[in-house]
Amino acid sequence: MSKNQIISVDGALFGTKTFVAAVAAYGLAVYFNLPRPYWAMTTAYVIANPLAGSLTSKAFYRLIGTFVGGIAIIALIPNLVGSPVILTLAIALWIGTCLYFSVLDRTPRSYAFVLAGYTVLLTGIPLVDTPGQVFDIAVARVEEITLAIICGAVVHLVFFPRNNGPLLLNSVDSWHNKMVALAVKVFRGSNDPQDTAVGWRNLASESIEMRNLFVQVSYEASRYSDKRKLLKALQHRMSLLIPALSAIEDQLIDLRENSYTGSAEILEILNRIAGLIEKRERFGIRGYKAIRAEADKLSAISTTVNDAESIVAANIFKRVQEFAAIWRDCARLRFDFHRGRISKASEKIISITETIPIHRDHHNAFRSAFTAALTIIISICLWIITGFPEGMIVAQLSGVLMCLTAHMDDPRVVLRMFLYGNILSAFVAFIYSFAVLPGLNDFIPIMASLGLTLIPMGALAANPAYALIGMGFCINMPNMVNLQYSINLDLPTFMSSCISIILATLLPIAVSGIFKSVGAETSAKSLLKSGWKILARIASFPRANNSRNLLILLDILGTLAPRYSNVSADSKIMSGDLLRDLRIGQNLVQLQKICLDMPEESQEVFINFFKEMTKYYRSKYQFRDYDQRILLTLLKKCRAVTYDDDDKNRSYQLHIIITALEICIKINIERAARFMPVNHGIEEVGAV
């Protein structure tokens, strides 16, 4: 889509299909005499998504959430309706709990928690005056939503469906092309470290975004849908490419700064490797073998531990091997995904692939849950105190909006866009209610007239830049028109309804601004703190779950990356490099495994180093200063012990890891010095 193209052909098709699904759902709801047929039309827009897999998963979890919410209504309303205070607190607690688990989940499954929460608002609150009808209304609500889900699924999946698979393939190829460009620059030494850092962040962020596409593909009816394990392995390998290549970058920084005797030869080999990568952007076995052949030439000067040059060459050799092997796996998995089958080579990769766990931010989840619960309590109290007839709508919609924006750092940006859509829908609904619909009596003319606005606004919803305006309009306009079985020309009621919907958007904006919204710098600081806590646990020698902890760091890295784009270049947050910390963690885990096989008297100096690393990362997440030169001193002692090790192969491996740790720590010291103010204001964002 062109940047200047507001509505594309695909968008127009999406708007038309969604309107057809909404009309079908509304017509069936009227035919079956359901109490609020416009809910079915609204639901058709709520679950709408241009991609088949996304729509299917959303519809599936919406249905589950609605069933659970219906059960909660039956349990809460009849038993607590006599005590408004307790009922209000119970509803707020229920929704807060649902949102807490939704924010923690961060998968399509989280939508079920959201629906279980706000179904109680939409269906339960109107029943406080008629608790005897709770069961009947809850069943009707489920029926209306089910109708909308079925209609939406049929229309979107049968008529010109858009599958996630091709989009995912394009995303994977685009990601690999960016990685190729970055790899060529790193191997040739033509990269600017600051520009490269931005590249790492973008790749990490896109990797997390692709994970959602990977999940959605399994929900669509296409030849890609049964390849869940293959997709999981591909996402895992793609994520590992980032620390693998960035480790090579650090080794080359040290190589150029120290001018070793064999530097020219090493750089020449790496330049040839860059040419191979550039020539074979998606190289498979042949490309992998060619790169390994070049990398093996490094081993000729890295067979001893007697000089720094040999150790540097050994480090680079090892990192290039790792990088090439991971890329080979990506090429195999991507090729099988494109063909829609799993080869024996891919099966072997899948068998050793761990699932990348999701970082669960309990602090953010609690803050989101608390803000939503508080908004609901405030809105219900205002409804009771003022006696405003449409105050119920304020309580309902404000709670729903808080649920839908719970995962955001600053929901106000989205809520303002939604507010614009609400204001526009109120204006259009007024014209429909008092100028257009009174002159129409039959179903087809009424629906055709609605299509004049709902189809283009639905098409607008397919454009990410205007999606919230378009979706806000399509969801609220049918509610404002109040599409029941007959047209009700009641101006005071209409105006009260419109005002309440506007207020229901303003209240979450106000409450979020006080209790929820945080800036990118604060959010980034929180994620860095979480990463440093994990690294402190990794450094606590030894732990069996350190491999899992490293994978959680990968997820935090991808989640953190987008925040950097909204942080000023001179912010102290920019001094934190979680990617380099991740590589330190990887080296610590390898060092721990090797040390377990060493004699006890040799282990002591390494254990002291691990304890000091634990102190270092604890000082970072506690925002205290720390002199990293202590770590370098301890590493020298570790190296001295390593020279005396009788196992030469183990000694060789230890020297490689120690050198990698020294390089990372030296770069961290230099980086911290550039950001450290004269007054050493460490307490503001933490020592780095």
Helices and strands as residue ranges (DSSP letters): H 9-31, H 37-46, H 52-80, H 84-105, H 110-119, I 120-124, G 125-127, G 131-133, H 134-158, H 164-188, H 193-217, H 228-258, H 263-279, H 285-299, H 308-339, H 344-351, H 362-386, H 391-404, H 412-431, I 432-436, G 437-439, H 443-461, H 467-481, H 491-515, H 520-539, H 546-564, G 572-575, H 578-595, H 600-621, H 629-643, H 648-675, H 682-685
